[in-house]
Amino acid sequence: MDLILCHTTADFDALGAAVGLTRLLPGSKIVLTGGSHPPVRDFLALHRDEYPLIERRSVNPEKIRSLTVVDTQQRDRLGKAAQWLDLPHVREIIIYDHHLGQESDISATRSHISSVGATTTLIVEQLQQQQISLTSAEATVMALGIHVDTGSLTFDQSTPRDALALAWLMEQDASLSVISTYRDPGLSLQLQQLLTEALENLEYLCLHGYTVAWVTLKTDAFVPGLSSLASQLVELTEIDAVLLANEYPLDESDSRLTVIGRSQIPKTNLNLLFQPLGGGGHSQAASLNQRKVDSQAILKQLLDGVKAQIPHPPTARDLMSSPVRTILPETTIAEAQRILLRYGHSGLSVVDAQKQLVGIISRRDIDIALHHRFSHAPVKGYMTRNLKTITPDTTLPEIEALMVTYDIGRLPVLENQQLVGIVTRTDVLRELHQEREGKREKRREGESNLSLPQLQNKLAPQLWQLLTKASAEAEKRGWHLYLVGGAVRDLLLAQASGTLMIKDIDLVVDGFHKSADVGAGVELAKALQELYPAARLEIHGAFQTAALLWHKDPELDSLWVDIATARTEFYPYPAANPEVEASSIRQDLYRRDFTINALALRLTTPRAGVGAQDAAPLLDFFGGLLDLKAKQIRVLHANSFIEDPTRIYRGVRFAVRFGFQIEPQTEEFIRYAINSGVYDHTAQENSRTPALQTRLKTELKHILEAPYWKSALQLLDNLGALQCIHPTLKLDAELLRQLRLLERCLRRFDPQPTLIHWEMRLETLIAHLAPECRAKVAKNLQLPEDSIARLKNLAQVQTEVMTLLPTFQRPSQVVQLLRQYDLPMLILIAVQSPREIRHQIWKYFTVWANVQPLLNGNDLKKLGYKPGPQYRQILDDLLAATLNRVIKDRFEAEEFLAQHYPK
């Protein structure tokens, strides 16, 4: 176990440095050795699950391998964890600090101490050197560390290195809204006195779950820095908006009024409110200055404007995940841990036999129980019973307040005493991120978002009508209906002019005020078939997914519509078929391959009172829209390629098809999965590996029948991914030459075509392997029997052809040998043979195979030859003589017969 130790009462610099080190030291864990600053504590109340934090009490000292200490060099600042520094089996102790001139009492094996404004800066520099990218959550806490320790680069100890580090963290998508929420800019003495006065006289109102405050401060003269005071009021009181008025005299007959506004409420626009009064600014920060006015009237006008702008906040119903994964109180700790691992949850709800909620057990609870070797114990001994619950109508601000106040990571949602959903820190953080960054508003205003009218204009009218009918049927049943995956991606990529007639559509049903169980997709498909009786209904799989198929329909042409209930999945072992269960739309999108395919458009109306313009909002939980704009392929999670290697082939296909780049970290995940040998181990340990068999064949078909197949193969080879077909397969110069020859053969000898060209390309790839491997690979990919037989016999036939052809002197010998084999076999032999052999096969195809005997069976009959088996021999001899130029016309043919076959 590799541990990173933060000093007691950890500040943001210690936490930020520790988080960065977890990327430099993969697998390491962070230990807060004794408390944290109040802002850090509040930050972790919401963000704890983003970072690999563990409790000091859950550490087994015997398993510690290394210790890394950040932001201190003193043992006494590590609390009880300082005892670990003396453990004899600890192999390495490393220090990272920016406090120079201190005498360290820690015997470190390595030290990184430099004169910079924050320890986090040292970590950033190493991350840059190793070209390691960060998540937004990691970049945010590291940026906070530098901001707080350098006073946002205003403290004397700040250096250019700190500024460069901050700039890089911004490139890594550090959240400026979160940083502004938690950093402390500090106030002058005068402003501190005014802050005290403002806190004593602040007035409040609550509306739609948001708190708005206002105060008027009277001073003797102008006070600089009131904007910082307004920001401090927002932070200290946790209000959502404030109007700070300052009145001061200019002379005996004149006075001035300054009003500063700050708002964190989404959709409010202070600039619009302040402009009519001669002020202005930004949507969330504005100010005005006026003389000789009624300050209270101005303040009331602005307050009324803010109140009018406050939107209805999201509720638990909008945020919650449903259905909820539950366990019984008698479930063992070991089984609970297995369920957490399987579904990636950070906690589980515990219900009794009557399905009543009785407790919640978190991952931290389970870790501690396992540490004390109680894996066999039931969860009821470790679960939290004193629960805080919410209703579907609880607002987001109320939910956030509960989580921060009680340090709760998940809140069960009860309706009529029944557990209908759960809201987690992640749900809240996602919503807060969208609100504070204004991304939701920007998406609605951006060209790439699809409103309902835009969607209608981009789709062929008959498809739009189909989706409209489907969404109406879903709404009748109290369900949401989403258009998901590739169709959404293609609509977003579509040019402004023209409409799309998409051939393959995926629809997902999700419950929002009624449960959508596993049969929902089938029920909706049946309802649609009643409206479209020409469609064929297929129901397949234990999960009850359904498909509607049209074939050469007058309106819909050939169309495939898949309809399923929102689901999550789990791979029992790499390359297996996934096991699926009903879940939420968010989990359904998370199980997909790449961010650009994890987009969804809601076709149903979200809830009563929402305008039609919002009926088709884009759901983008994983940054797919940004990746579309950046033209990059980014995977959703690190184990994606381990679980399903066909995603590598899909990623390559999308990259080449759209002209995108594979995102660097995604490429790292691909190379790691391939080089790990996991696919070989899986194939040896499991008889069925569909991802390396049927699903891999499907992906190869998509690639090899596409016009960009050559570029795709080259990219697959560059990634080492051809090893998924066979460990020895490489796209070397010889194989490239053979593929070029194959294309020449197919164009010349099969122009119609009669052969399946993508299969011929795949057979050429397999034929490049050692002879003993070919049939096995062909069987694994479930190629047709004739392909398997051809590849199995290829070496033997090729040896025979290459041995005999050079010895033949007459064309008839060549024809007699080669006509035993079909066109695909001869093409495979030709592309693998030397030029002389290939030339003879080529001449066989172009000239000799088209030569016919100068006489046929009817001619033989007229000449008096009795029909019988002799005809075959006579005609063969006539053909040979014709090929060998022994006979050149009908007269010579008859003379040949008279000489060799007298009557």
Salt bridges, closest charged atoms under 4 A:
ASP2 OD2 - ARG65 NH2 2.72
ASP11 OD1 - HIS7 NE2 3.73
ASP13 OD2 - HIS98 NE2 3.53
ASP42 OD1 - ARG41 NE 3.39
ASP49 OD2 - ARG425 NH1 3.34
GLU55 OE2 - ARG364 NH1 3.40
ASP71 OD2 - HIS7 NE2 3.02
ASP71 OD1 - HIS98 NE2 3.50
ASP86 OD2 - ARG75 NH2 2.75
GLU92 OE2 - ARG110 NE 3.07
ASP97 OD1 - HIS99 ND1 2.77
GLU125 OE2 - ARG161 NE 2.73
GLU138 OE1 - ARG23 NH1 2.98
ASP149 OD2 - HIS98 NE2 3.27
ASP254 OD2 - ARG291 NH2 2.09
ASP304 OD2 - LYS300 NZ 2.92
ASP304 OD1 - LYS307 NZ 3.93
ASP318 OD1 - ARG607 NH1 2.90
GLU335 OE2 - ARG338 NH2 2.75
GLU400 OE2 - ARG436 NH2 3.25
ASP407 OD2 - ARG48 NH2 3.84
ASP407 OD1 - ARG425 NH2 3.10
GLU415 OE2 - ARG317 NH2 3.49
ASP427 OD1 - ARG430 NH1 3.73
ASP427 OD1 - ARG586 NH1 2.71
GLU431 OE2 - ARG440 NH2 2.16
GLU473 OE2 - LYS476 NZ 3.15
GLU473 OE1 - ARG477 NH1 3.00
ASP490 OD1 - ARG489 NE 3.05
ASP490 OD2 - ARG657 NH2 3.95
GLU523 OE2 - ARG477 NE 2.90
GLU538 OE2 - ARG536 NH2 2.77
ASP557 OD2 - LYS503 NZ 2.53
GLU569 OE1 - ARG591 NH1 3.37
GLU569 OE2 - ARG647 NH2 3.26
GLU579 OE1 - ARG342 NH2 2.39
GLU581 OE1 - ARG325 NH1 2.35
ASP588 OD2 - ARG591 NE 3.37
ASP588 OD1 - ARG592 NH2 2.75
ASP593 OD2 - ARG650 NE 2.86
ASP614 OD1 - ARG444 NE 3.73
ASP620 OD2 - ARG443 NH2 3.85
ASP627 OD2 - ARG634 NE 2.80
GLU643 OE1 - ARG647 NH1 3.83
ASP644 OD2 - ARG650 NH2 3.83
ASP644 OD1 - ARG695 NH2 3.46
GLU667 OE2 - ARG671 NH2 3.00
GLU699 OE2 - ARG650 NH1 3.65
GLU699 OE1 - ARG653 NH2 3.06
GLU705 OE2 - LYS701 NZ 3.17
ASP732 OD2 - HIS768 NE2 3.11
GLU734 OE2 - ARG737 NH2 2.67
GLU743 OE2 - ARG761 NE 2.96
ASP750 OD2 - HIS757 NE2 2.91
GLU763 OE2 - ARG790 NH2 2.88
ASP786 OD2 - ARG790 NH2 3.86
ASP822 OD2 - ARG790 NH1 3.27
ASP859 OD1 - ARG890 NH2 3.24
ASP876 OD1 - ARG819 NH2 3.66
ASP876 OD1 - ARG872 NH1 3.21
GLU894 OE2 - ARG890 NE 3.64
